[in-house]
Amino acid sequence: MLVAMQVDPVVVLGGSTVGLSQTTLLSLVHQLSVDLRNDANTPLKLAWLGEAAPVVDPHDPVTAPHVKTVLTGVMMSLKQLVTSLPANDAMAKKGKITLHLFNSLLHQ
């Protein structure tokens, strides 16, 4: 989390080219999704996850065999977060949007 706290996810993931391999990106997404409900860094994690979702390539030949497993886990963590918060909570709304992003990836 130290690096994530020091770097803007838009700078790393929001450009026309992403400097991370799909393997690194999928690993990052997996790690960020761990323990969303009990972490003071959840807003930061959601920001990173929201920027990462559009650049994950579910058809990458190296990561494709692992995408369904990882994204299913990410979505489960996001669902747990969203259901643990009041519906009008800002973090719940961000969680729902991020959940939809990963759901669309899973169904490509």
Secondary structure as the mmCIF struct_conf table of DSSP 4:
data_model
#
loop_
_struct_conf.conf_type_id
_struct_conf.id
_struct_conf.beg_label_comp_id
_struct_conf.beg_label_asym_id
_struct_conf.beg_label_seq_id
_struct_conf.end_label_comp_id
_struct_conf.end_label_asym_id
_struct_conf.end_label_seq_id
HELX_RH_AL_P HELX_RH_AL_P1 LEU A 2 GLN A 6
BEND BEND1 VAL A 7 VAL A 7
HELX_RH_AL_P HELX_RH_AL_P2 PRO A 9 LEU A 13
BEND BEND2 GLY A 14 THR A 17
BEND BEND3 GLY A 19 LEU A 20
HELX_RH_AL_P HELX_RH_AL_P3 GLN A 22 LEU A 32
TURN_TY1_P TURN_TY1_P1 SER A 33 ASP A 35
TURN_TY1_P TURN_TY1_P2 ARG A 37 ASN A 38
TURN_TY1_P TURN_TY1_P3 ALA A 40 ASN A 41
HELX_RH_AL_P HELX_RH_AL_P4 THR A 42 ALA A 52
HELX_RH_3T_P HELX_RH_3T_P1 ALA A 53 VAL A 55
TURN_TY1_P TURN_TY1_P4 PRO A 58 HIS A 59
TURN_TY1_P TURN_TY1_P5 PRO A 61 THR A 63
HELX_RH_AL_P HELX_RH_AL_P5 ALA A 64 SER A 84
BEND BEND4 LEU A 85 LEU A 85
TURN_TY1_P TURN_TY1_P6 ALA A 87 ASN A 88
HELX_RH_AL_P HELX_RH_AL_P6 ALA A 90 LEU A 106
TURN_TY1_P TURN_TY1_P7 HIS A 107 HIS A 107
#
